[in-house]
Amino acid sequence: MTAPRQRTLFGLLPWPERQAVAEALRTETIGGMVLLAAAMVALVWSNTPWSEAYEQIRDFHFGIPALGLDLSVGHWTADGLLAVFFLVAGIELKRELVVGELRTPATAALPVIAALCGMAVPAALYAATAAAGGGSLDGWAVPMATDIAFALAVLAVISTHLPAALRAFLLTLAVVDDLGAILIIAVFFTSDLNLWALGGAFAGLVVFYLLQRFRVRGWWWYVPLGITIWALMYNSGIHATVAGVAMGLILRTTRDKGEAASPGARVSHLVHPFSAGVAVPLFALFAAGVSLSGDALAEVFTGPEPLGVVIGLVAGKILGIFLGTYLAARFTRAQLNPDLAWADVLGLSVLAGIGFTVALLIGELAFPGAEVGEHVKAAVLIASLTAAVLAAVLLRRRNKIYRRLYEEETLDADADGIPDIYQRTPATGDND
């Protein structure tokens, strides 16, 4: 009986997985650049003499009151446009569960353990900081999520050639983070339930599933049904973004015979650019506009709630993800890629401390209309900037190694569309 081959941590990804990851990250990177621009516009606009106009636009209400949909611009972006973001997140999670890193216990162990530690430790540090300062524990979930688009935009700005396996690990971390965030939003930030509306939303999801089950095609079926499910979910008292991730998880991500692409892949291809380039940046535009006065900045480091967010995102993410990855590697007896070092995992852990979109959303839900909510938003921005700077310093130090690995992974001397390394070397990554 032969001994099982030892798995390599952050080794070469299988070619199909690398293609899927590259496509997802390409859109996220471009969207991240737009997200950065939107956040900068929000910050500048809200700290100029025209800040009153910013607040008037953000708080302007419109909709259909008879259907319970009379929302402000800010709420339309948070409850409506972010549902599109979570639709894409649901599709990506389904793909990971079916054909990606999460499809088997062996490959799922590392990113899941790392992500869970990366959520639990920041939440614990926030709770400890807030309790020590006599603050509110309501914001414990704010520092738990990683913003993959923002993180990839930072990588693009600092021009770091991070190996595909590390990027894939970061993407999977963010996917698990998103699932954790939506569960937290659904369970802990649900107002009084309207059971009739909730029942209607579930009935709509059943119809959505049956349409997929019986291979019904045509946007005219799914778009009106999706909007109806979203509206019913909003009126049920559960945050409307839950509808997005539920529909994403229902969409089929495997191809039938004769299909060029699965429904999930087709929807993701059509919707992902809108999500990354329009929906998330517009949310950032109306969520990131906070005061950066001296008093407001001082409150970030003196108020227990915002300070807990900063410590949770910066220190908590580093400790949680690095220790989670190390423990998972020891538990699964995986060997670190000999071309990499644990310093690379540390840099990735720091990068994961960039929490923006979901952190801002949970901050709004945890502290609605409260002054401390604005300080928590400022804390998210400052913590994300701090994590970005630290990650840039750590990752740039190793960029020569990353560049060499990147060139080896992408060299295609015979120009056949497949990198040469895949034609002479079996994949040695987590997918073994």
Salt bridges, closest charged atoms under 4 A:
GLU17 OE1 - ARG95 NH1 3.57
GLU23 OE1 - ARG26 NH1 2.75
GLU28 OE2 - HIS272 NE2 3.12
ASP59 OD1 - ARG58 NE 3.31
ASP70 OD1 - HIS61 ND1 3.97
ASP79 OD2 - HIS239 NE2 3.43
GLU92 OE2 - ARG95 NE 3.42
GLU96 OE2 - ARG95 NH2 3.14
ASP177 OD2 - LYS317 NZ 3.10
ASP256 OD2 - ARG215 NE 2.53
ASP256 OD1 - ARG252 NH1 3.52
GLU259 OE1 - ARG252 NH1 2.95
GLU259 OE2 - ARG266 NH1 3.89
ASP339 OD1 - ARG404 NH2 3.72
ASP344 OD1 - ARG398 NE 2.81
GLU364 OE2 - LYS377 NZ 3.13
GLU371 OE2 - HIS375 NE2 3.98
GLU374 OE2 - LYS377 NZ 3.85
GLU408 OE2 - ARG404 NH1 3.31
GLU409 OE1 - ARG18 NH1 2.90
ASP430 OD1 - ARG7 NH2 2.99
ASP432 OD2 - ARG5 NH1 3.13
